[in-house]
Amino acid sequence: MKKLLKYMKGYGKECALGPLFKLLEASFELLIPLVVAGIVDTGIAAGDKGHIMKMSLIMVLLGVIGLISAVIAQYFAAKAAVGFAARVRHAVMAHILKLNYTQLDKAGTATFITRMTSDVNQVQNGVNLALRLLLRSPFVVFGAMVMAFTIDAEAALVFAGIICLLCVVVFGIMLITMPAYKSVQQKLDGVTGATRENLTGIRVLRAFRMEKQETAQFEEKTEALAKGQQQAGAISNLMNPLTFVLINLAIILLMQVGAIKVYTGVLTQGMVIALYNYMSQILVELIKMANLIISMTKAAACAGRIQSVLEIPAAEDNGNAAELGGKVEFRNVSITYADAAAPALTGVRFTALPGQTVGIIGGTGSGKTTLVNLIPGLYAASEGTVLLDDRDVNTLGAKAVCQRIGIVPQNNLLFAGTVRDNLRWGKEDATDEEMLEALRLAQAHFVTDKKEGLDTMVEQGGRNFSGGQKQRLAIARALVRRPAILILDDSASALDYATDANLRGAIRSLDPMPTTFIVSQRAASIRHADMILVLEDGAVIGQGTSEELLKTCPVYREIYRTQFPQEVTDNG
């Protein structure tokens, strides 16, 4: 929690005024029992109605001033807590965006979602409560004890004893519940991950009739979360009963001591009532403190989890790739994913010159996507070197490299907004002419033919477009920046052959033509490439033109034969 306090900078006034007004409210609250004692001892005992009216008005005035102070304190506390939470969210999001793919894969999407939502909310609530009650509750507890000593020192010893016992109970329960709540938040990660997975893949889930199995797994995770919450809650729930029992025992003892002193004339009835009111104030404040400690315990556990994300080392991004020309070279490159049993790629070697088209083909899981992800440095090679224009990609900086590379991933994610908004992800300052040209090159005529044009609305995830339309919009987004290197990772799988051919022709018409990497399962999409890489089990087993591979690579020849059987037969 301490490491996150730097995000409170700028809220010093709120952090000071919030507790200050709460202490002011508490001060007026501590005066109320004395006013009541005056009403009983002077007004009621003597039958002085004027005094009763006067003291009643004073009590109402104290209550109104206390209410105003409480509202002001709440305003400043809420302002500081909300601002702090907003800064933490921004910091976490900014840090996540700096992480490489390996770090993102290792932590998991569900973890980041929980940190950004549930964990930050818990910390915000903890800060709000701390500013309002962290000083107020102890102030009232010890203030009530001091006021009790001003009335009668012997009776006030009951207050001192009960406060010590209550501190033991409160802090003992806090030490036990802190790790329990941390475990609950970890289980919440699992539930969040399962929820996200099921909602994202609901169509696939239904297509395979896996509702019962997924429901059973989800129930298992939610039951584990519920069990953890019940265990932590069972311990926390001891707080209120124990404090009530101790306070009521103290009240019984106080009444016994007070009755004796009233009988002997040491105390008046009003003084005993005042002592009882102070004991009641202590009860209320200790219950508030107990709830505060529970909330602070949760907030501390969540703050530690947020800090663990911020402590993931982010990759430095100081390189410059403004003059990137398009040459790509792999020198004996191998990569093994974190916690993987076997390498995803081994010993990859090739050189692609500027303006060339490189086709990449192979079976599912052969390493095609892994290979193209190494080009912009989205993953770091375990062995060997990836070079762009004879410079190690790791020295160029991911941001600078991506500004010169256009990537169309397998999963074409579009964002809610307009077509114009989505295309500007590729180039922030793109003009309408540049965006329309990118749409033309991507064969996205379905946009330019509409009356709305670039202002055509895009729903979240592109739900209002077909698979082929989403692919063409994603390609246009990559082309609008006129990249030196263009990576199409199976991005034409939903296009018909004619549209695919027109797309490749449009890319070849670019001047200068980018170095293009086409990952595809279609031989037709890559057979005219300057170089084709055939992958199997993470290794390049064939490299050359389509004609060369038909003679030398059985795997490529088999893929080609299944798609163009007549050509293979005619050529023998």
N, C-alpha and C positions, 0 to 999 in steps of 0.2 A: 504493500500500500504506500509506503514511504516514497518509492521510486516514481509513483504516479502523481505525487503531490506537485511536481513541477508544472503540471497542467492547470493548477489552481492559480498560477501567476496571472495577475491582472484582476483578480477577484478579492484582493486584500480588504477593500472597504466592506464588501458584503460579508466576508468571513469575520470581520470585527463587529459590524453593526448587528448581524443576526444574533450571535450569542449575547451581545450587550443588551439588546431589547428583551431577550428572554430572561436575563438576570434581573432586569428592571421589573418585568412581570412577576418573577418569583419573589422579589422584595415586597411588592404590594401584597402578594399572597400570604407571606409570613406575618404581615400585620393584622390580617383578618381575625385570627384567634384572640388577639389582645382586644380588638374592638368588641368581639362577642363577650369576652370576659367583663368588659366595662358595662355592657348592656345588662348582663346578669347581676353583677355585684352592685352596681350603682343605680341603674334604671329600674330593673324589676324588683330588686330587694327594697328599694326606697319608694317604689311606685312613682318615679319621676318620668312621666310620659315625654316631657320635653327632651330629656336626656336620651331616652330610647329613640325618639325621632331623629335627633341630631346624629347619634352614633350610627343609625341605620342609613342615613344619607351618606355619611362618611364611608360606610361599607360598600354602598352602591357605587360611589365615586371611585373607590379603589378598584372595584371590579371592572368598571368601564375603562379606566386607565390601563389596567392589566390586559384587557381584551385588545385595545388598540396596540399596545406593545407587542402582544402575541402575533397579531396580524402583520405588523411591520417586520417582526423577526422572521415569520414564515416567508414573506416576500423575498427578503435578502437571502435566506437559506436556499429557497427554491431557485433563485436566479444563479447563485454560485454553483449549486449542484447540477443544474441543467447545462450551464456553460461548461463546467468541468467534464461532464459526460460527453458533450458534443466534441470537445477537444480530444478526449481519449479515443472516441470513435474515429475521428479524422486521422489521428496518429496511427491507430491500428490498421486502418484501411490503407493509408499511405505506405506503411511498412510492408503489408501483405503484397502490395503491387510491386515492391522491389525484390521480392523473393523469386528465386528461380523455380523451374518446374519440379526439380527434385525435392526442394523444401516444401512446396505446395502439396506434392503427392504424399510426402511423409506425414505431414500434419493432418491433412484431410479437410475437405470442404466443410463437413459438419462441425469440426472443431472451430474453424474460423467464424462460422455463422453463430455458434453459441457464444463465443467471446464477444462478438459485435452486438449481440442482442441481450440475451439473458444475463451474462456476466456484467456487462456495462450497466444494465438496469439495476442490478443488485448493488453495484458500487455507487451509482447515483443515489439510490435510496439510503445507503449507508452514510454518504456525505451529508445528505439533507438532514437525517436524524442526528448526526453528530453535531452539526452546527446549531441545532435547536435544543438538544437534550444533553449533550455530553458535559456541558458545564452546568446547565440548569438543574438537573436531577441531583448531582452531588451537592450543589449549592443549597437546594431546599432541604436535603437530608441533614447536612451538617448545620445549616441555618436553623432548622427546627430544633436540633439538639441544643444549639447555643441558646435559643430563645427559651427552651425548657430549663436550662441552667439558670437563666435570669429569674425564672419563677420559683424554682426550688431545686437545689443542687442534689439532694438525696433522691428525689423522684426522677431527676434527669439521668441518674446512673442507669436506670432501666433503658433509656434511649441509647446510651453508650454501649451497653452489653448487647442489645439486639442488633445494632448496626454492625458490630464485629461479626456476629453469627451470620448475618445476612450476606456480608461480603464473602465469607468462606463459601457459602452456598452458591452465590452468583458466579464467582470466579472459578470455582470447582467445576460447575456445569459448563462454563465457557470453554475450559481447557479440553473437556471431553467432546464437546460438539463441534469444535473447529475442524478436526480431521474428518468427522462424519459428514459435514456439509460439503467438504471438498470432494469426498467420494460421490456424493449425490450429484454434484455438478458434472463429474466425469461420466456418470451413467446417463445424464441428460444429453451428453454428446452423442451417445449411441442411439437414443430415441430420436434426436434431431436428424442424424444421418439416415436412419431407417425411414423417417417421414419424408425426407427430401428424395431419397431413392425411389420410394413407392409412388410419390406424386409425379416425379419426373418421368418414370417409366410405366405409368398407369396403363397405357395402351398395350405395351408389350406384355405386361402382367396379365391383362385380360385376354390377350390373344392366346397365351399359353395356359389359361385357366389356372393360374397360380395364386388365386385370391386366398384360398384357405391356408396354404403354406406360409405366405407372406403375413397373413393376419396372425397366425400362430407365432411366428418369429417376432412380430411387433408386440404382441401381448407379452411374450417372454421378456422383452427388453423393458416394457412399461411396468411389468410386475417387479422386475429387479429395481427399477427406479422408485416405484412405490414402496418397496420393502426398505430401501435405503432411507427414503424420506420418513417412513414410519419409525425406523430405529433412531434416526436423529431427532425426530419430533418427540418420541417417547422420552428421551433424556431432557430435551428442552422443556417439555410440558411439566416436568417436575418443578420448574422454577416457580410458577405461580402458586401451586399448592403449598410448597415449602415456605415461601415467603408469607402467605396468608396465615399459615399455622403459627409461625414464629411471631408475626405481628399481633395476632389475636391473643397468644399467650402473654405477650408483652403488655397488651391492653388490660388483660385480666389482672396482671401483677400491678400495673399502674393504678387501676381502680381500687385495688386493695390498699396500696400505699396511700393513695389520695383520700380514701374514705377515712382512714385512721387520722390523717393530718387535718381533715376538715373537722372531725370530731373533737380533736384537741385544740382546734383554733389556729393551727399553723397556716393552713391554706383556706381560701374561700371556695365556694362552689364554682364561681366563674373561673378561678385559676385551674381547677381540676378539669373543667370543660375545655379550657385553652390547651392544657396538656394532652387531653384526648384528641383534640383537633390536630395538634402537632404530630401526634402518633399516626393519625389517619393520613396526614400529608406525607409522612415518611412511607407509609404503606403504598400510597398511590405512586409516589416517585420511584420507589424501588421496583414496582411492577413495570413502570416505564423504563427504568434502567435495565431490568432483565430483558425486556423486549429489544431495547437498544443494543444490548450486548449480543443478543442472538443475531440481530440484523448486521451488526458490525462484524461478527464472526463470519457470516455469509459473505459480506462485502470484502473482508480480508482474504478469504479463500478465493473469491472471484478475481480480486485485484492481482493475486499471485498468478492466476491462470492467464490473465491479460498480459502481465509482465513477461510471462514465459514466451508469449508470441513476439513481443517487442524485442526480446533478447535473442531471437533467431537471427544469426548474422546475415545481413543483406549484402547482395553482391555490389561491389563498387561499379559505378557507371560513369567513368571519367573519360572514356575513349571518344574518338572522333572518326566517323565513317562518311564524312561529307563527300569525299572523292572516291567512294566505292565504285569500281568499274564493272564488276560482275564476274571476275575469275574466282572459281571455287576449287579448292584442292583438299582432298582427304589423304592424309599420310598415315597409313597403318592404324586406322581409328577403330577402337573397341569401346564398348560401353556396357556396364552392368548396372541395372537399376538398384536402388537401395533395397536391401533385404531380399533381392532376387537370387534364385538358386543357380541360374546360368546367365551368361552374357546375352544381351539383346542383339549386339552386333560384334563381329570379330574381324579384325584385319582388313578393313575396307580401304581400298586405294583407288583413286581416280582423279582426273583433272578435267574440269569443265571450263572452257574458255568463254569470254564475254560474247553474248549473242547466241550461244549454242542452246539447243534443246536437249535435255537429258530425260529419258523415260525410265521409270523405275517400276518394275513388275515382279510379282512373286506371289506365293500363297499367303493365306491369312496367317498373321503372326510371324512373318519372315523378317520383319524389321524395317519395312518401307517407311512408315511414319517416323520411327525412331531416327532413321537416317536424315530425313529432311528437317527434323527438329534440331539436329545438331548444327545445321548451317547457320541459323541466326543465333546460336548459342543458348537456345532454350534449355538444353541439357548440356552438361559438361562431359567431354569424353573421358573415360576411365584411363585409356591409353591412346597414344598417338596425338595428332594435331589436326584441327580443322583450320584451314587458311582461307581468308578472303583477300584477294589481291596480294598474296604472299605475306599477309599479316595474320597472326593468331587471332581468331575471333574473340578469344577471352580477353584480349588487350584492347579491343575496340569499344567495348561498352554496349550492353544489350539495347539500350534506348537508341543510341546512335545507329547501330546496325539495323534495327527494325524500321528506322526512318527511311532506309534505302532498300528494304526488302518488303515485297508484298506477299502476304501469306494467306492462303485460303485453306483453313483446316477442314478435317473430315466433318466435324459437327459445325454446321453453318449457323451460328448464333446471331440473330438480329435483335436489336433493342427497340423498345417502345418509343415511338416518335414518328418522324416522317422519313421518307427515303433520303431526303437531303441530310437530315441529322445522322443517319447511318453511314452515308458516304463520307461525311466529314470526319468519321473515325479514321479514315485512310489519309485524309489531308485536311487539317483544321481550316485552312484559309482557301480551300478549293472554290473556284468560281462556278456559277451555274453552267457555263460552257464546258468547263473541265469535267463536271459531273455528268452532263449529258453525253459527252464523248466517251466517258468510261462506261456508261450504260449501253451505248452503241457497240462498243468493243465487246462487252460481256453478253451481247445478244439479248439484253433486257428490254426488248421493245414493248413489253406489256406495261412498262412504266411510262415511256415516252409517248405511247399511244393514248394514254389516259388524259382526261381534261386536267386533273390535278397535277400531273407530271411529278416533279420533285417533291411536291407537297402531299403526295399520296401517303396516307397513314399506314404505319407499321405497328401491329400489335406486339405485345411482349413475346419474344421468341419467334416472331414472324408467323404467328398462327394463321393469319389471313392470307398467306401465300402457300403455293404448292411447294413440294420438295425441289423441283427444278427451278422455280422462280427464286426461292431462297438461295440456291447455289449461284445463280447468275447475279443476284444482288451482292452476295459475298465476293464474287469475282470482281464486280465493278468497284467495290470498296477497296480491293487490293490494287486495282489498275489506276485509280484516280490519282495516286501519288507518283505514277510513272516510275516504278521501281527499277533498280539496276538488276535485281534478282527477283524472279517471280516463282513462288512455290504453290503448285496446285495439288493438294493432297486428296486425291480421289474426289475432286470437286466437280466432276462432270458425270458422276454415276447416275444422276437422275435426269440427264439430258438425252434426247434422242441423238442418233448418229449424225443427222444433218446439222443440228444445232452445235454439237460437239465439234464437227469439222469446221463450221463457220467461225466458232470461237477460236480454234487454233489458227485459222487463217488470219483472223483479226489481230491476234497477238504477233504473228510473223510480220504483219504490216507495220508494226510500230518502228519508229526511227528515233533513237537507236532501239534495237530489239533487246529486251532483257534476257539475261541468262535464265532459262525456264526449266524448272524441274516439274515433271508431270508424273504423279503417282497414280496408277490406274490398274484396274483388273482387265481393261479392254486392250487387246493388242492393237486395235484400230486407232486408239488414242495416242499411241507412242511409236507405231511402226515407221513413221517418217522422221523420228527424232535423230539428231546427230549422233547420239550415243544412248544405248540402252543398258541398264544395270539389271541383272536378274538375280534376285535374292532368294535364298533358301536357308532357313534356320540361322539367320543373322549373318550369313556369309555371302559374298558376291561370287556366284558360280558361273556367271556369264557376263561379258562386257563387249560391246561393239554395236554395229548397226544391225537392223532387223535381218538383212540378207546374210550377214556374217553369223548371227546367232542361230538362224535356221539350219545352218550347216554344222555349227560347233556345239550348240547347247541343247541337249535333249529336253530339259524342262521348258525352255522357251518354245521349242518346236512343238511340244505337246499342248501348251497353252494356245499357241497360234493355230494348231490343227483343229482344236475344238471350236474355234471361232471362224476360221476360214478353211474348212475341210477341202473345198474344191481347189484352192490355190496350192495347198500342200500336195494334193493328189496329182495335179497337173505338172508340178515340178519334180515329181518322183519322190 
